[in-house]
Amino acid sequence: MSRLGDWFARRRDRSGNRSNRGNGRKQGATAMPAVRYATSPLLASRTPPWRIKFLTGAIGLGFAVLIGRAAWIQIVHNDFYQQQGANRYERRIELPANRGRILDRNGELLASSVPAPSLWAIPKDLEITPQQRRELAKLLRMTPAELKKRLSDNPNFVWLRRQVDEEVALKVAALKIKGLHEIKESRRQYPEGEAAAHIVGFTNVEDKGQEGIELAYDRDLSGRDGQRHVIKDRLGRVVENVGDLVPAADGREIRLSIDAKIQTSAYQRIRDAVVANKAKAGSVVVLDAQTGEVLALANVPSYTPGDRRNLTGAQLRNRALTDTFEPGSTMKPLIVGWALESKRVRPDSLVATAPGRLQIDGSTISDSHPHGDLTVEEVIQKSSNVGTVKLAMQMQPREMWEIFSAVGLGQKPQIGFPGAVTGRLRPYKSWRRIEQATMSYGYGLSASLFQLARVYTVFARDGELIPITMIKREPASESPDGHDDHPRMPLAFKDALP
């Protein structure tokens, strides 16, 4: 019992000590002073006041920059960013105009446009075997090395061959080469071929005129491309049309004064003449002297307008318009005609040409054969140099120069055609007597075949000189007073011809 009592006594003592210690803590707690930020060494060492201020200022500055940038984008540069956004999805699609046709005077087709496939590739996407590469190169008329070089030019896009035949395009498609594509373009075709090449001309691969009528009337033939604005999705599909549609305006149809049948005949004749005479080249011009319309114009050598490969300067040269020469005896009717018109002589007047030679300023002018006395008509019929010079020397240099100028010599033909030249006719004030003499029978000046053809229209129209054109003329109405505005040459010109 005594032991049990002692145990309970010890338990009570321990409980009392715990109570006293607990009360002591509560009293101490109430007596402990409050901890302040400034007096706490731990807090003061971890968060200095300047850092709090810096962080607060930095955060405030960041918000200010964001607000300012948002205002700049929304207010100042709003249109710019709106446009940038639109550009990512809005696209302009070109609507190409159809190039106009070229017809002859009777409506026969000389040039027109037809669809033609063009082949292109994305080299980085290309999956092609060595066998396919060889077959593709053969179809495109190039070596495998040339094909390889072309494919290495640009990894994103490269033209392989533009405007190929439909048969070639089908064979290429049959190869089933991934990364190789086809698009439809427009190609010109020329039914008359080399016969009308120097009149019609041709276009390049971009359908722009390069020669002939194709070049001279390129703006009229081209028309005006249209366009439409669309919105595309990320896959490139059109999902919406925006803005107004601008339709394409097709090119104008050009009707020439050329007669396709006469043109073909003229070309064949000049080609045969070149071969028969073993000449290097030849030209022919056919005019309607009553209307001034060109019915045919051809040159040899010529070319095939639809095949632009390996063209040479000799083939492209429109010699009837660009090449000049001394016209020779073709000038004699002008001199004789003017002598008749000015009443210096009559058709039956005699001109002494014996002994067939004439001395002027130390130079000798001669005929191929001595003719003795010739009438004015016989001077032309015998083509006498001596007789023509004697008639010409009765004129003043200025008078003779005005005759030549009046028929267009020394002036560029106003036909709106590329390459036409002026020829050579020197000012009369610089002429010496021997020069006046030799120019009377066509030496010492130069002209193109086209200029010379125009000279001779004055004989067919009783001296009237009219403009020359390659475009078909519409029937002209008479002027109110019943007269035309075309200049007239002496009516006696036609009497000079045999």
C-alpha positions as CSV (number, residue, x, y, z in Angstrom):
1,M,0.0,0.0,0.0
2,S,2.8,2.4,0.9
3,R,4.3,1.8,-2.5
4,L,1.1,2.5,-4.3
5,G,0.5,5.7,-2.3
6,D,4.0,6.9,-3.1
7,W,3.4,6.4,-6.9
8,F,0.2,8.5,-6.8
9,A,2.0,11.2,-4.9
10,R,4.7,11.4,-7.5
11,R,2.1,11.6,-10.3
12,R,0.4,14.6,-8.7
13,D,3.8,16.3,-8.3
14,R,4.5,15.9,-12.1
15,S,1.1,17.2,-13.1
16,G,1.5,20.2,-10.9
17,N,4.9,21.0,-12.4
18,R,3.4,20.8,-16.0
19,S,0.7,23.2,-15.1
20,N,3.1,25.7,-13.6
21,R,5.3,25.6,-16.7
22,G,2.3,26.1,-19.0
23,N,1.1,29.1,-17.0
24,G,4.6,30.5,-17.2
25,R,4.6,30.3,-20.9
26,K,1.3,32.1,-21.2
27,Q,2.5,34.8,-18.9
28,G,5.8,35.1,-20.8
29,A,4.0,35.3,-24.1
30,T,1.9,38.2,-23.1
31,A,4.9,39.9,-21.8
32,M,7.1,39.3,-25.0
33,P,7.4,42.5,-27.1
34,A,6.0,42.5,-30.8
35,V,8.4,41.7,-33.6
36,R,8.7,44.6,-36.1
37,Y,10.1,44.5,-39.7
38,A,12.8,47.0,-38.9
39,T,14.0,45.2,-35.8
40,S,14.0,41.7,-37.4
41,P,17.5,40.9,-38.6
42,L,16.2,37.9,-40.6
43,L,13.6,39.9,-42.6
44,A,15.8,42.9,-43.0
45,S,18.6,40.7,-44.6
46,R,16.3,38.9,-47.0
47,T,14.1,41.7,-48.5
48,P,15.9,45.1,-48.6
49,P,13.6,48.2,-49.1
50,W,15.3,49.2,-52.4
51,R,14.5,45.8,-53.9
52,I,10.9,46.2,-53.2
53,K,10.9,49.6,-54.8
54,F,12.8,48.3,-57.9
55,L,10.5,45.4,-58.4
56,T,7.4,47.6,-58.1
57,G,8.8,50.1,-60.6
58,A,9.8,47.3,-63.0
59,I,6.4,45.7,-63.0
60,G,4.8,49.1,-63.4
61,L,7.1,50.0,-66.3
62,G,6.4,46.7,-68.0
63,F,2.6,47.3,-67.8
64,A,3.2,50.8,-69.2
65,V,5.2,49.4,-72.2
66,L,2.5,46.9,-72.9
67,I,-0.2,49.5,-72.8
68,G,1.8,51.8,-75.0
69,R,2.6,49.1,-77.5
70,A,-1.1,48.1,-77.7
71,A,-2.1,51.7,-78.2
72,W,0.6,52.1,-81.0
73,I,-0.7,49.0,-82.8
74,Q,-4.4,49.7,-82.3
75,I,-4.3,53.5,-83.1
76,V,-1.2,54.5,-85.0
77,H,-0.4,51.4,-87.1
78,N,-3.8,49.9,-87.2
79,D,-4.1,50.0,-91.0
80,F,-0.6,48.5,-91.5
81,Y,-1.2,45.5,-89.3
82,Q,-4.7,45.0,-90.7
83,Q,-3.1,44.9,-94.2
84,Q,-0.4,42.5,-93.0
85,G,-3.0,40.2,-91.7
86,A,-5.1,40.4,-94.9
87,N,-2.0,39.7,-97.0
88,R,-1.6,36.4,-95.3
89,Y,-5.0,35.2,-96.6
90,E,-6.1,37.7,-99.2
91,R,-4.9,37.1,-102.8
92,R,-5.2,38.8,-106.1
93,I,-6.0,36.4,-109.0
94,E,-5.1,37.6,-112.5
95,L,-7.7,37.1,-115.2
96,P,-5.7,37.0,-118.5
97,A,-7.1,38.6,-121.6
98,N,-7.2,36.7,-124.8
99,R,-4.9,38.1,-127.5
100,G,-6.6,39.4,-130.6
101,R,-6.6,37.6,-133.9
102,I,-4.9,38.8,-137.1
103,L,-6.8,38.3,-140.3
104,D,-6.2,39.1,-143.9
105,R,-8.5,41.4,-145.9
106,N,-10.9,38.6,-146.7
107,G,-11.1,37.3,-143.1
108,E,-8.6,34.5,-143.5
109,L,-6.7,33.6,-140.3
110,L,-3.1,34.8,-140.1
111,A,-2.5,34.5,-136.4
112,S,-4.6,33.3,-133.4
113,S,-4.1,31.9,-129.9
114,V,-4.7,28.4,-128.8
115,P,-4.3,26.7,-125.3
116,A,-0.9,25.1,-124.7
117,P,0.3,23.1,-121.7
118,S,3.4,24.3,-119.9
119,L,5.4,22.0,-117.6
120,W,6.9,23.1,-114.3
121,A,8.3,21.4,-111.2
122,I,9.1,21.8,-107.5
123,P,12.6,20.3,-107.4
124,K,12.7,19.8,-103.6
125,D,9.5,17.6,-103.9
126,L,10.6,15.8,-107.0
127,E,10.7,12.0,-106.8
128,I,12.2,10.7,-110.0
129,T,14.1,7.6,-111.0
130,P,17.1,7.5,-113.3
131,Q,14.9,5.9,-116.0
132,Q,12.2,8.6,-115.6
133,R,14.8,11.3,-115.8
134,R,16.1,10.0,-119.1
135,E,12.6,9.6,-120.6
136,L,11.6,13.1,-119.4
137,A,14.7,14.7,-120.8
138,K,14.0,13.1,-124.2
139,L,10.5,14.3,-124.2
140,L,11.6,17.8,-123.4
141,R,14.3,17.7,-126.1
142,M,17.2,18.2,-123.7
143,T,20.0,16.0,-122.4
144,P,19.8,14.4,-118.9
145,A,22.6,16.8,-117.9
146,E,20.7,19.8,-119.0
147,L,17.6,18.6,-117.2
148,K,19.6,18.1,-114.0
149,K,21.1,21.6,-114.2
150,R,17.7,23.1,-114.7
151,L,16.3,21.3,-111.7
152,S,19.1,22.6,-109.6
153,D,18.4,26.3,-110.4
154,N,15.7,26.8,-107.8
155,P,14.5,24.2,-105.2
156,N,11.0,25.8,-105.0
157,F,10.0,26.4,-108.7
158,V,11.4,25.9,-112.2
159,W,10.0,25.9,-115.7
160,L,10.8,22.7,-117.5
161,R,9.2,23.5,-120.9
162,R,6.6,26.1,-121.8
163,Q,3.9,25.8,-124.4
164,V,4.6,22.2,-125.4
165,D,2.4,20.1,-127.7
166,E,-0.5,18.3,-126.2
167,E,0.9,15.0,-127.2
168,V,4.2,15.8,-125.3
169,A,2.2,16.8,-122.2
170,L,0.3,13.5,-122.2
171,K,3.5,11.5,-122.4
172,V,5.1,13.4,-119.6
173,A,1.9,12.9,-117.4
174,A,2.1,9.2,-118.1
175,L,5.5,9.1,-116.4
176,K,3.7,9.9,-113.1
177,I,6.6,11.9,-111.6
178,K,5.8,13.4,-108.2
179,G,6.6,17.1,-108.0
180,L,6.1,17.7,-111.7
181,H,3.0,19.8,-112.7
182,E,1.2,21.2,-115.7
183,I,-0.5,24.5,-116.3
184,K,-2.5,25.8,-119.4
185,E,-1.1,28.9,-121.1
186,S,-1.7,30.5,-124.5
187,R,0.3,30.0,-127.6
188,R,0.1,31.7,-131.0
189,Q,-0.3,29.8,-134.2
190,Y,0.4,31.1,-137.7
191,P,-1.4,29.2,-140.5
192,E,0.5,30.9,-143.4
193,G,3.9,30.0,-141.9
194,E,7.0,31.4,-143.5
195,A,5.0,32.9,-146.4
196,A,3.6,35.7,-144.2
197,A,6.3,35.7,-141.5
198,H,7.7,39.2,-142.2
199,I,4.3,40.8,-142.1
200,V,2.7,39.0,-139.1
201,G,5.8,38.5,-137.0
202,F,5.6,36.5,-133.8
203,T,5.3,36.7,-130.0
204,N,7.6,35.5,-127.3
205,V,6.8,32.9,-124.6
206,E,5.1,35.6,-122.5
207,D,2.8,36.4,-125.4
208,K,4.4,39.8,-126.2
209,G,4.9,40.9,-129.8
210,Q,8.5,40.7,-131.0
211,E,8.3,41.3,-134.8
212,G,5.9,42.5,-137.5
213,I,2.3,43.3,-136.8
214,E,2.5,41.4,-133.5
215,L,5.0,44.0,-132.3
216,A,3.6,47.1,-134.1
217,Y,0.1,46.5,-132.7
218,D,1.0,44.7,-129.5
219,R,-1.0,47.0,-127.2
220,D,-4.2,46.6,-129.3
221,L,-3.8,42.9,-129.6
222,S,-2.9,42.3,-125.9
223,G,-6.0,43.8,-124.4
224,R,-6.2,44.4,-120.7
225,D,-6.0,41.7,-118.0
226,G,-8.7,41.6,-115.3
227,Q,-8.4,40.6,-111.7
228,R,-10.4,39.5,-108.7
229,H,-9.5,39.6,-105.0
230,V,-10.2,36.5,-102.9
231,I,-9.6,35.1,-99.4
232,K,-7.9,31.7,-99.3
233,D,-7.6,29.3,-96.4
234,R,-4.3,27.8,-95.2
235,L,-4.6,25.1,-97.9
236,G,-4.8,27.7,-100.7
237,R,-8.5,27.1,-101.4
238,V,-10.7,30.1,-102.3
239,V,-13.3,30.6,-99.6
240,E,-14.6,34.1,-100.4
241,N,-14.5,36.8,-103.1
242,V,-13.8,40.3,-101.8
243,G,-14.0,43.6,-103.6
244,D,-15.2,44.2,-107.1
245,L,-14.4,41.9,-110.0
246,V,-12.5,43.6,-112.8
247,P,-13.2,41.6,-116.0
248,A,-10.6,41.1,-118.6
249,A,-10.9,43.0,-121.9
250,D,-9.8,40.8,-124.8
251,G,-7.4,42.2,-127.4
252,R,-8.7,43.8,-130.6
253,E,-8.9,41.9,-133.8
254,I,-6.6,43.3,-136.5
255,R,-7.7,43.0,-140.2
256,L,-4.8,43.6,-142.6
257,S,-4.8,44.8,-146.1
258,I,-2.9,41.6,-147.1
259,D,-4.5,39.1,-149.4
260,A,-3.4,35.7,-148.2
261,K,-3.6,34.2,-151.7
262,I,-1.5,37.0,-153.3
263,Q,0.9,36.8,-150.3
264,T,1.5,33.1,-150.8
265,S,2.0,33.4,-154.5
266,A,4.4,36.4,-154.1
267,Y,6.4,34.4,-151.6
268,Q,6.7,31.4,-153.8
269,R,7.7,33.5,-156.8
270,I,10.4,35.4,-155.0
271,R,11.7,32.1,-153.4
272,D,11.9,30.5,-156.8
273,A,13.6,33.5,-158.3
274,V,16.3,33.5,-155.6
275,V,17.0,29.8,-156.2
276,A,17.0,30.3,-160.0
277,N,19.4,33.2,-159.9
278,K,21.5,31.7,-157.1
279,A,21.0,34.9,-155.1
280,K,21.5,35.3,-151.4
281,A,18.2,37.1,-150.8
282,G,15.2,38.6,-152.4
283,S,12.1,40.8,-151.6
284,V,8.8,41.5,-153.2
285,V,6.1,44.2,-152.5
286,V,2.7,44.3,-154.0
287,L,0.5,47.4,-153.6
288,D,-3.0,48.4,-154.6
289,A,-2.1,51.7,-156.3
290,Q,-5.7,52.9,-156.1
291,T,-6.1,52.4,-152.4
292,G,-2.5,52.4,-151.1
293,E,-3.1,49.1,-149.4
294,V,-0.2,46.5,-149.2
295,L,-1.5,43.3,-150.7
296,A,1.7,41.3,-150.2
297,L,5.2,41.7,-148.8
298,A,7.7,38.8,-148.7
299,N,11.3,38.2,-148.2
300,V,13.7,35.3,-148.7
301,P,15.2,33.9,-146.5
302,S,12.2,33.7,-144.2
303,Y,11.3,31.7,-141.0
304,T,8.5,29.8,-139.3
305,P,6.9,32.2,-136.8
306,G,5.6,29.4,-134.6
307,D,9.1,28.0,-134.0
308,R,11.3,30.5,-132.3
309,R,14.3,28.2,-131.9
310,N,17.5,28.9,-133.8
311,L,16.3,32.1,-135.5
312,T,19.0,34.1,-137.2
313,G,19.3,37.7,-138.1
314,A,19.2,36.9,-141.8
315,Q,15.9,35.2,-141.4
316,L,14.3,37.9,-139.3
317,R,15.5,40.7,-141.5
318,N,12.5,42.4,-143.3
319,R,14.6,43.4,-146.3
320,A,11.7,45.1,-148.2
321,L,11.6,47.7,-145.4
322,T,15.1,47.7,-143.9
323,D,17.5,47.3,-146.8
324,T,18.3,50.2,-149.1
325,F,19.9,50.3,-152.5
326,E,20.5,52.7,-155.3
327,P,17.3,52.6,-157.4
328,G,19.1,53.0,-160.7
329,S,17.0,53.5,-163.8
330,T,13.7,53.3,-161.9
331,M,14.2,57.1,-161.3
332,K,14.2,58.0,-164.9
333,P,10.4,58.2,-165.3
334,L,10.3,60.8,-162.6
335,I,12.8,63.0,-164.4
336,V,11.1,62.6,-167.8
337,G,7.7,63.1,-166.4
338,W,8.7,66.4,-164.8
339,A,10.3,67.6,-168.0
340,L,7.0,66.9,-169.8
341,E,4.9,68.5,-167.0
342,S,7.0,71.7,-166.9
343,K,6.6,72.1,-170.7
344,R,10.4,71.9,-171.3
345,V,9.8,69.1,-173.8
346,R,7.0,67.3,-175.6
347,P,6.7,63.5,-176.0
348,D,7.9,63.8,-179.6
349,S,10.8,66.2,-178.8
350,L,14.2,64.9,-179.9
351,V,17.1,64.5,-177.5
352,A,20.5,64.1,-179.0
353,T,22.3,61.2,-177.3
354,A,25.1,60.5,-179.9
355,P,27.8,59.3,-179.5
356,G,26.3,57.6,-176.5
357,R,28.6,59.4,-174.0
358,L,28.5,62.7,-172.1
359,Q,31.3,64.5,-170.2
360,I,30.3,66.4,-167.0
361,D,33.0,67.8,-164.7
362,G,35.6,65.4,-166.0
363,S,33.4,62.3,-165.5
364,T,31.9,60.3,-168.4
365,I,28.3,59.2,-168.5
366,S,27.5,56.6,-171.2
367,D,24.7,54.4,-172.5
368,S,25.1,50.7,-173.0
369,H,24.7,51.3,-176.7
370,P,24.7,54.5,-178.8
371,H,21.2,55.5,-179.9
372,G,21.6,58.7,-181.8
373,D,18.6,61.1,-181.6
374,L,15.7,59.8,-179.4
375,T,12.3,61.2,-178.7
376,V,11.4,61.8,-175.0
377,E,9.3,58.6,-175.0
378,E,12.2,56.6,-176.5
379,V,14.6,58.0,-173.8
380,I,12.5,55.9,-171.4
381,Q,12.0,53.0,-173.7
382,K,15.7,52.7,-174.4
383,S,16.6,53.6,-170.8
384,S,19.1,56.2,-172.0
385,N,21.4,57.6,-169.3
386,V,22.6,60.3,-171.6
387,G,19.1,61.4,-172.6
388,T,17.9,61.4,-169.0
389,V,20.9,63.5,-167.8
390,K,20.3,66.1,-170.6
391,L,16.7,66.5,-169.4
392,A,17.7,66.6,-165.7
393,M,20.4,69.3,-166.3
394,Q,17.7,71.7,-167.6
395,M,16.3,71.7,-164.0
396,Q,17.6,73.5,-160.9
397,P,19.0,71.2,-158.1
398,R,16.2,72.3,-155.8
399,E,13.6,71.5,-158.4
400,M,14.9,68.0,-158.8
401,W,15.2,67.5,-155.0
402,E,11.6,68.5,-154.5
403,I,10.5,65.9,-157.0
404,F,12.3,63.1,-155.1
405,S,11.0,64.4,-151.7
406,A,7.4,64.7,-153.0
407,V,7.3,60.9,-153.6
408,G,8.8,60.0,-150.2
409,L,12.4,59.5,-151.0
410,G,14.7,60.3,-148.0
411,Q,11.7,59.9,-145.6
412,K,10.6,57.1,-143.3
413,P,7.4,55.4,-144.6
414,Q,4.6,56.2,-142.2
415,I,3.1,52.8,-141.9
416,G,3.5,52.2,-138.2
417,F,5.7,49.1,-138.9
418,P,8.9,48.4,-137.1
419,G,12.2,48.6,-138.9
420,A,11.3,50.9,-141.8
421,V,14.2,53.1,-142.9
422,T,14.5,56.5,-144.5
423,G,16.9,55.9,-147.3
424,R,19.4,58.5,-148.4
425,L,18.7,61.8,-150.2
426,R,21.3,64.5,-149.5
427,P,20.2,68.2,-149.3
428,Y,20.3,69.8,-152.8
429,K,22.6,72.7,-151.6
430,S,25.5,70.2,-151.4
431,W,25.0,68.7,-154.8
432,R,27.7,69.0,-157.4
433,R,26.8,68.9,-161.1
434,I,28.0,65.4,-161.6
435,E,25.9,64.3,-158.6
436,Q,22.8,65.9,-160.0
437,A,23.5,64.1,-163.2
438,T,23.9,60.6,-161.7
439,M,20.9,61.0,-159.4
440,S,18.7,61.5,-162.4
441,Y,19.3,57.9,-163.3
442,G,19.2,56.6,-159.7
443,Y,22.8,56.7,-158.4
444,G,24.0,58.8,-155.5
445,L,20.7,58.2,-153.5
446,S,19.2,55.2,-151.9
447,A,15.8,53.8,-151.1
448,S,14.1,50.6,-149.8
449,L,12.0,48.4,-152.1
450,F,8.9,49.5,-150.1
451,Q,9.7,53.2,-150.8
452,L,10.2,52.5,-154.5
453,A,6.9,50.7,-154.7
454,R,5.2,53.7,-153.3
455,V,6.9,56.0,-155.8
456,Y,5.3,54.1,-158.7
457,T,1.7,54.5,-157.3
458,V,1.7,58.1,-158.5
459,F,1.7,56.9,-162.1
460,A,-1.4,54.8,-161.5
461,R,-3.3,57.6,-159.8
462,D,-2.6,60.4,-162.3
463,G,0.1,61.9,-160.1
464,E,-1.8,61.7,-156.8
465,L,0.3,60.4,-153.9
466,I,-1.7,58.6,-151.2
467,P,-0.5,57.1,-147.8
468,I,0.4,53.4,-147.8
469,T,-1.1,51.1,-145.2
470,M,-1.0,47.5,-144.1
471,I,-4.4,47.8,-142.4
472,K,-7.5,47.2,-144.5
473,R,-9.1,50.6,-145.4
474,E,-12.7,51.2,-144.9
475,P,-14.6,52.7,-147.9
476,A,-13.7,56.4,-147.6
477,S,-16.4,59.0,-147.9
478,E,-15.8,62.1,-150.1
479,S,-15.0,65.4,-148.4
480,P,-17.7,68.1,-148.5
481,D,-16.1,70.0,-151.3
482,G,-15.6,66.8,-153.4
483,H,-11.9,67.0,-153.2
484,D,-9.3,64.9,-151.3
485,D,-6.4,66.1,-149.2
486,H,-3.8,63.9,-150.8
487,P,-0.8,65.8,-152.5
488,R,-0.7,65.6,-156.3
489,M,2.3,65.1,-158.6
490,P,2.4,66.2,-162.2
491,L,-0.4,64.5,-164.3
492,A,2.1,63.9,-167.1
493,F,4.0,61.3,-165.1
494,K,2.0,58.5,-166.6
495,D,3.0,59.7,-170.1
496,A,6.6,59.0,-169.3
497,L,6.0,55.2,-169.2
498,P,6.0,53.2,-172.4
